[in-house]
Amino acid sequence: MSGLLVVPLTLIDIDVLRVIWTAATVALVALLAVIVARSDGIHWLLPRQVAPAAIALLLFASAPVSSNLRFGQVSVILTLLVLVDCLGRAPRRLAGVATGLAAAIKLTPLIFIPYLWLAGERRAAVTATGTFLAGTGLAWLILPGESARFWLTEMWDVDRVGNIVTAGNQSINGALLRLGAPDDARTLALFTAGLAVVAIALVRGAVAYRDGDRLAGVVIVGAAGLAFSPVSWTHHQTWLVLAALLVVGERRGRAPAWTGLVAATMILPVMSMGDGLPTADLTDNVRVLLALVVACLVPTVGGRPGSGLPGRAEVPNLTARRFRTAAWR
């Protein structure tokens, strides 16, 4: 469906289009910061008055947003669409439409449909599925040749997107390629380990959502999607920037330390800092390691009684809380 949306843009002069696209991306990043700042749990970490500006500054300083601006990518748009649904910003009757649209534009947001289902938002999950199928079907109807080429050929050829062995590809697949894993072993490891990461993240994300911490839930699942995707370029990694905002422990000092560590990882050129050093294997794969930690390990404690969360978040799920924090104690 992305091709269908891009066709009208070919009618605009390229220089004018660059200005429009860049300005729109900047505006969407600012909107993303506002939406995130109003989500459950953020006010534990930042005063509400400064949260939108601080989050926007973090995003604009990060490598993923910089990459989106430099190359005119759509990852910010996809992240925003998913957040509209998963943070409960869409009208109830339209919940799931934004996620389905994001998945129709690019397949990676499909991971959020089972997340919505497991989180108890089953109507939204069904709506997202229907929207994805409708968008894909419309693209087939209007652009049958291009749709057939994508689904039957291009989708299976990951090499078409560039050299996926470089450190720019921060996925499990990219890490295994850089480590020299044989093709058969790499394929097996990608699907076994990758599917395990996705399963763990979906459960953890659903627990976080039901426990009132919607931001943690969607970031956990987004990190798993990055790890499992065969190709996760820098501009895809917005979810890891948002991971800096998660409250990862109840002890004083842990949240700022986590925020600083994640922010440094997503702002600094960490993949090139270890070139020629014995630590190169670590630095080359540091962001996929961060994705795995966020998806599978780090506990979050954003949703608590007294935090101003609506509805069922006012009554804490103690079993879920123990599941999410036990590994941190």
Disulfide bonds with the S-S distance in Angstrom:
none
